[in-house]
Amino acid sequence: MLKKHERETKIYFSDNEGSINSKDVLGYLEKEKIDVITTRNHAHFVERFIRTFKLYLRKRIDYDLKQGKTNIQWHTYIYPIMLTYNNKHEHSTTNMKPADAIKEDNRLDVKMNLELKAKRDRRYPELKVGDKVKIMLRYNKFRKEHNPLYSDSKYEIEKIEQKHGLNMYIVNGRPRLKNELIKIA
Protein backbone atom coordinates (compact mmCIF):
# COMPACT_ATOMS: atom_id res chain seq x y z
CA MET A 1 0.00 0.00 0.00
CA LEU A 2 1.34 3.43 -0.90
CA LYS A 3 1.77 5.94 1.92
CA LYS A 4 0.05 9.28 1.72
CA HIS A 5 2.55 12.14 1.42
CA GLU A 6 2.90 14.69 4.20
CA ARG A 7 1.55 17.46 2.01
CA GLU A 8 -1.11 17.10 -0.61
CA THR A 9 -0.77 18.27 -4.19
CA LYS A 10 -2.68 21.47 -4.82
CA ILE A 11 -1.29 22.15 -8.28
CA TYR A 12 -0.91 19.92 -11.32
CA PHE A 13 1.57 21.01 -13.98
CA SER A 14 1.29 19.36 -17.39
CA ASP A 15 2.03 19.78 -21.03
CA ASN A 16 -1.02 19.87 -23.30
CA GLU A 17 -1.86 16.18 -22.88
CA GLY A 18 -5.23 15.34 -24.41
CA SER A 19 -6.33 12.95 -21.67
CA ILE A 20 -5.84 15.64 -19.00
CA ASN A 21 -8.27 17.89 -20.87
CA SER A 22 -11.13 15.38 -20.72
CA LYS A 23 -14.26 16.41 -18.82
CA ASP A 24 -13.88 13.52 -16.37
CA VAL A 25 -10.29 14.34 -15.40
CA LEU A 26 -10.87 18.10 -15.22
CA GLY A 27 -14.03 17.50 -13.17
CA TYR A 28 -12.11 15.28 -10.74
CA LEU A 29 -9.27 17.81 -10.37
CA GLU A 30 -11.77 20.62 -9.78
CA LYS A 31 -13.65 18.54 -7.18
CA GLU A 32 -10.35 17.90 -5.37
CA LYS A 33 -9.51 21.64 -5.59
CA ILE A 34 -6.35 20.99 -7.62
CA ASP A 35 -5.34 23.81 -9.96
CA VAL A 36 -4.18 22.77 -13.41
CA ILE A 37 -1.38 24.69 -15.10
CA THR A 38 -0.93 23.64 -18.70
CA THR A 39 2.04 24.65 -20.79
CA ARG A 40 2.35 24.39 -24.54
CA ASN A 41 6.04 23.69 -24.02
CA HIS A 42 7.25 20.19 -23.42
CA ALA A 43 7.33 19.14 -19.75
CA HIS A 44 11.02 18.13 -19.76
CA PHE A 45 11.24 16.82 -16.20
CA VAL A 46 8.31 14.51 -16.79
CA GLU A 47 9.68 13.29 -20.11
CA ARG A 48 13.00 12.44 -18.41
CA PHE A 49 11.13 10.56 -15.67
CA ILE A 50 9.14 8.58 -18.26
CA ARG A 51 12.36 7.54 -20.05
CA THR A 52 13.91 6.49 -16.73
CA PHE A 53 10.78 4.57 -15.73
CA LYS A 54 10.71 2.73 -19.07
CA LEU A 55 14.40 1.85 -18.71
CA TYR A 56 13.85 0.40 -15.22
CA LEU A 57 10.79 -1.49 -16.46
CA ARG A 58 12.63 -2.91 -19.47
CA LYS A 59 15.54 -4.08 -17.27
CA ARG A 60 13.20 -5.86 -14.84
CA ILE A 61 11.20 -7.54 -17.60
CA ASP A 62 14.35 -8.63 -19.45
CA TYR A 63 15.78 -10.08 -16.23
CA ASP A 64 12.59 -12.04 -15.49
CA LEU A 65 12.46 -13.32 -19.08
CA LYS A 66 16.07 -14.59 -18.74
CA GLN A 67 14.99 -16.34 -15.52
CA GLY A 68 12.33 -18.19 -17.52
CA LYS A 69 9.26 -16.37 -16.27
CA THR A 70 6.44 -16.38 -18.79
CA ASN A 71 3.43 -14.76 -17.12
CA ILE A 72 4.82 -11.22 -16.84
CA GLN A 73 2.41 -8.45 -15.85
CA TRP A 74 4.17 -5.12 -16.39
CA HIS A 75 2.03 -3.27 -13.82
CA THR A 76 3.37 -5.47 -10.99
CA TYR A 77 6.73 -3.71 -11.43
CA ILE A 78 5.39 -0.19 -10.78
CA TYR A 79 5.70 -0.23 -6.99
CA PRO A 80 9.26 -1.67 -6.86
CA ILE A 81 10.38 0.72 -9.61
CA MET A 82 8.99 3.71 -7.71
CA LEU A 83 10.68 2.55 -4.49
CA THR A 84 14.01 2.36 -6.32
CA TYR A 85 13.48 5.68 -8.09
CA ASN A 86 12.46 7.58 -4.96
CA ASN A 87 14.89 6.06 -2.44
CA LYS A 88 18.08 4.97 -4.21
CA HIS A 89 18.95 7.46 -6.93
CA GLU A 90 20.16 11.00 -6.34
CA HIS A 91 19.00 13.51 -8.94
CA SER A 92 21.56 15.82 -10.48
CA THR A 93 19.27 18.86 -10.23
CA THR A 94 18.44 18.64 -6.53
CA ASN A 95 21.50 16.64 -5.41
CA MET A 96 19.06 14.49 -3.41
CA LYS A 97 16.91 11.43 -3.70
CA PRO A 98 13.23 12.34 -4.31
CA ALA A 99 12.24 10.84 -0.93
CA ASP A 100 14.68 13.24 0.74
CA ALA A 101 13.82 16.21 -1.49
CA ILE A 102 10.17 16.29 -0.36
CA LYS A 103 11.09 16.55 3.32
CA GLU A 104 10.30 19.93 4.84
CA ASP A 105 13.83 20.15 6.35
CA ASN A 106 15.36 19.98 2.86
CA ARG A 107 13.04 22.48 1.20
CA LEU A 108 15.56 25.34 1.24
CA ASP A 109 18.39 23.14 -0.11
CA VAL A 110 16.18 21.89 -2.94
CA LYS A 111 15.11 25.42 -3.85
CA MET A 112 18.73 26.62 -3.74
CA ASN A 113 19.92 23.76 -5.98
CA LEU A 114 17.09 24.39 -8.46
CA GLU A 115 17.91 28.11 -8.54
CA LEU A 116 21.65 27.46 -9.01
CA LYS A 117 21.01 25.17 -11.98
CA ALA A 118 18.34 27.31 -13.61
CA LYS A 119 19.26 28.92 -16.91
CA ARG A 120 19.44 32.67 -16.47
CA ASP A 121 20.68 33.80 -19.87
CA ARG A 122 17.19 34.05 -21.39
CA ARG A 123 15.86 37.56 -21.75
CA TYR A 124 12.17 38.23 -22.17
CA PRO A 125 10.61 41.65 -22.46
CA GLU A 126 8.31 42.62 -19.60
CA LEU A 127 4.65 41.90 -20.33
CA LYS A 128 1.78 44.05 -19.14
CA VAL A 129 -1.98 44.27 -19.65
CA GLY A 130 -2.77 45.53 -23.15
CA ASP A 131 0.45 44.25 -24.77
CA LYS A 132 0.06 42.48 -28.12
CA VAL A 133 1.41 38.92 -28.15
CA LYS A 134 1.48 35.76 -30.22
CA ILE A 135 0.76 32.42 -28.55
CA MET A 136 3.03 29.39 -28.75
CA LEU A 137 1.43 26.68 -30.87
CA ARG A 138 0.65 23.31 -29.36
CA TYR A 139 3.63 20.96 -29.19
CA ASN A 140 3.70 18.49 -32.07
CA LYS A 141 6.54 15.99 -32.32
CA PHE A 142 6.03 15.76 -36.09
CA ARG A 143 6.43 19.52 -36.58
CA LYS A 144 9.27 20.44 -38.89
CA GLU A 145 11.82 23.15 -38.16
CA HIS A 146 10.40 25.41 -40.86
CA ASN A 147 6.92 25.44 -39.32
CA PRO A 148 6.17 28.39 -37.01
CA LEU A 149 6.37 28.03 -33.22
CA TYR A 150 3.87 30.85 -32.61
CA SER A 151 0.41 31.69 -33.92
CA ASP A 152 -0.06 34.03 -36.86
CA SER A 153 -2.87 35.75 -34.95
CA LYS A 154 -2.11 38.54 -32.52
CA TYR A 155 -3.79 38.68 -29.13
CA GLU A 156 -3.95 41.15 -26.27
CA ILE A 157 -3.04 40.41 -22.65
CA GLU A 158 -6.38 40.87 -20.89
CA LYS A 159 -5.27 40.43 -17.29
CA ILE A 160 -2.32 39.25 -15.16
CA GLU A 161 -3.00 37.06 -12.10
CA GLN A 162 -0.66 35.62 -9.49
CA LYS A 163 -1.29 31.92 -8.90
CA HIS A 164 0.97 29.64 -6.85
CA GLY A 165 3.80 32.15 -7.10
CA LEU A 166 3.56 32.33 -10.90
CA ASN A 167 2.35 35.16 -13.11
CA MET A 168 -0.50 33.85 -15.24
CA TYR A 169 -1.24 35.96 -18.32
CA ILE A 170 -4.87 35.81 -19.40
CA VAL A 171 -4.86 35.83 -23.20
CA ASN A 172 -7.82 34.91 -25.38
CA GLY A 173 -9.73 33.96 -22.22
CA ARG A 174 -7.16 31.43 -21.00
CA PRO A 175 -4.31 31.61 -18.45
CA ARG A 176 -0.88 31.19 -19.99
CA LEU A 177 2.71 31.17 -18.76
CA LYS A 178 5.18 33.85 -19.87
CA ASN A 179 7.27 31.38 -21.87
CA GLU A 180 4.22 30.61 -24.06
CA LEU A 181 3.94 34.22 -25.24
CA ILE A 182 6.03 36.37 -27.51
CA LYS A 183 5.61 40.13 -27.41
CA ILE A 184 4.94 41.91 -30.67
CA ALA A 185 6.65 45.28 -31.08
C-alpha positions as CSV (number, residue, x, y, z in Angstrom):
1,M,0.0,0.0,0.0
2,L,1.3,3.4,-0.9
3,K,1.8,5.9,1.9
4,K,0.0,9.3,1.7
5,H,2.5,12.1,1.4
6,E,2.9,14.7,4.2
7,R,1.6,17.5,2.0
8,E,-1.1,17.1,-0.6
9,T,-0.8,18.3,-4.2
10,K,-2.7,21.5,-4.8
11,I,-1.3,22.2,-8.3
12,Y,-0.9,19.9,-11.3
13,F,1.6,21.0,-14.0
14,S,1.3,19.4,-17.4
15,D,2.0,19.8,-21.0
16,N,-1.0,19.9,-23.3
17,E,-1.9,16.2,-22.9
18,G,-5.2,15.3,-24.4
19,S,-6.3,12.9,-21.7
20,I,-5.8,15.6,-19.0
21,N,-8.3,17.9,-20.9
22,S,-11.1,15.4,-20.7
23,K,-14.3,16.4,-18.8
24,D,-13.9,13.5,-16.4
25,V,-10.3,14.3,-15.4
26,L,-10.9,18.1,-15.2
27,G,-14.0,17.5,-13.2
28,Y,-12.1,15.3,-10.7
29,L,-9.3,17.8,-10.4
30,E,-11.8,20.6,-9.8
31,K,-13.6,18.5,-7.2
32,E,-10.3,17.9,-5.4
33,K,-9.5,21.6,-5.6
34,I,-6.4,21.0,-7.6
35,D,-5.3,23.8,-10.0
36,V,-4.2,22.8,-13.4
37,I,-1.4,24.7,-15.1
38,T,-0.9,23.6,-18.7
39,T,2.0,24.6,-20.8
40,R,2.3,24.4,-24.5
41,N,6.0,23.7,-24.0
42,H,7.3,20.2,-23.4
43,A,7.3,19.1,-19.7
44,H,11.0,18.1,-19.8
45,F,11.2,16.8,-16.2
46,V,8.3,14.5,-16.8
47,E,9.7,13.3,-20.1
48,R,13.0,12.4,-18.4
49,F,11.1,10.6,-15.7
50,I,9.1,8.6,-18.3
51,R,12.4,7.5,-20.1
52,T,13.9,6.5,-16.7
53,F,10.8,4.6,-15.7
54,K,10.7,2.7,-19.1
55,L,14.4,1.8,-18.7
56,Y,13.8,0.4,-15.2
57,L,10.8,-1.5,-16.5
58,R,12.6,-2.9,-19.5
59,K,15.5,-4.1,-17.3
60,R,13.2,-5.9,-14.8
61,I,11.2,-7.5,-17.6
62,D,14.3,-8.6,-19.4
63,Y,15.8,-10.1,-16.2
64,D,12.6,-12.0,-15.5
65,L,12.5,-13.3,-19.1
66,K,16.1,-14.6,-18.7
67,Q,15.0,-16.3,-15.5
68,G,12.3,-18.2,-17.5
69,K,9.3,-16.4,-16.3
70,T,6.4,-16.4,-18.8
71,N,3.4,-14.8,-17.1
72,I,4.8,-11.2,-16.8
73,Q,2.4,-8.5,-15.8
74,W,4.2,-5.1,-16.4
75,H,2.0,-3.3,-13.8
76,T,3.4,-5.5,-11.0
77,Y,6.7,-3.7,-11.4
78,I,5.4,-0.2,-10.8
79,Y,5.7,-0.2,-7.0
80,P,9.3,-1.7,-6.9
81,I,10.4,0.7,-9.6
82,M,9.0,3.7,-7.7
83,L,10.7,2.5,-4.5
84,T,14.0,2.4,-6.3
85,Y,13.5,5.7,-8.1
86,N,12.5,7.6,-5.0
87,N,14.9,6.1,-2.4
88,K,18.1,5.0,-4.2
89,H,19.0,7.5,-6.9
90,E,20.2,11.0,-6.3
91,H,19.0,13.5,-8.9
92,S,21.6,15.8,-10.5
93,T,19.3,18.9,-10.2
94,T,18.4,18.6,-6.5
95,N,21.5,16.6,-5.4
96,M,19.1,14.5,-3.4
97,K,16.9,11.4,-3.7
98,P,13.2,12.3,-4.3
99,A,12.2,10.8,-0.9
100,D,14.7,13.2,0.7
101,A,13.8,16.2,-1.5
102,I,10.2,16.3,-0.4
103,K,11.1,16.5,3.3
104,E,10.3,19.9,4.8
105,D,13.8,20.2,6.4
106,N,15.4,20.0,2.9
107,R,13.0,22.5,1.2
108,L,15.6,25.3,1.2
109,D,18.4,23.1,-0.1
110,V,16.2,21.9,-2.9
111,K,15.1,25.4,-3.8
112,M,18.7,26.6,-3.7
113,N,19.9,23.8,-6.0
114,L,17.1,24.4,-8.5
115,E,17.9,28.1,-8.5
116,L,21.6,27.5,-9.0
117,K,21.0,25.2,-12.0
118,A,18.3,27.3,-13.6
119,K,19.3,28.9,-16.9
120,R,19.4,32.7,-16.5
121,D,20.7,33.8,-19.9
122,R,17.2,34.0,-21.4
123,R,15.9,37.6,-21.7
124,Y,12.2,38.2,-22.2
125,P,10.6,41.7,-22.5
126,E,8.3,42.6,-19.6
127,L,4.6,41.9,-20.3
128,K,1.8,44.1,-19.1
129,V,-2.0,44.3,-19.7
130,G,-2.8,45.5,-23.1
131,D,0.5,44.2,-24.8
132,K,0.1,42.5,-28.1
133,V,1.4,38.9,-28.2
134,K,1.5,35.8,-30.2
135,I,0.8,32.4,-28.6
136,M,3.0,29.4,-28.8
137,L,1.4,26.7,-30.9
138,R,0.6,23.3,-29.4
139,Y,3.6,21.0,-29.2
140,N,3.7,18.5,-32.1
141,K,6.5,16.0,-32.3
142,F,6.0,15.8,-36.1
143,R,6.4,19.5,-36.6
144,K,9.3,20.4,-38.9
145,E,11.8,23.1,-38.2
146,H,10.4,25.4,-40.9
147,N,6.9,25.4,-39.3
148,P,6.2,28.4,-37.0
149,L,6.4,28.0,-33.2
150,Y,3.9,30.8,-32.6
151,S,0.4,31.7,-33.9
152,D,-0.1,34.0,-36.9
153,S,-2.9,35.7,-34.9
154,K,-2.1,38.5,-32.5
155,Y,-3.8,38.7,-29.1
156,E,-4.0,41.1,-26.3
157,I,-3.0,40.4,-22.7
158,E,-6.4,40.9,-20.9
159,K,-5.3,40.4,-17.3
160,I,-2.3,39.3,-15.2
161,E,-3.0,37.1,-12.1
162,Q,-0.7,35.6,-9.5
163,K,-1.3,31.9,-8.9
164,H,1.0,29.6,-6.9
165,G,3.8,32.1,-7.1
166,L,3.6,32.3,-10.9
167,N,2.3,35.2,-13.1
168,M,-0.5,33.9,-15.2
169,Y,-1.2,36.0,-18.3
170,I,-4.9,35.8,-19.4
171,V,-4.9,35.8,-23.2
172,N,-7.8,34.9,-25.4
173,G,-9.7,34.0,-22.2
174,R,-7.2,31.4,-21.0
175,P,-4.3,31.6,-18.4
176,R,-0.9,31.2,-20.0
177,L,2.7,31.2,-18.8
178,K,5.2,33.8,-19.9
179,N,7.3,31.4,-21.9
180,E,4.2,30.6,-24.1
181,L,3.9,34.2,-25.2
182,I,6.0,36.4,-27.5
183,K,5.6,40.1,-27.4
184,I,4.9,41.9,-30.7
185,A,6.6,45.3,-31.1
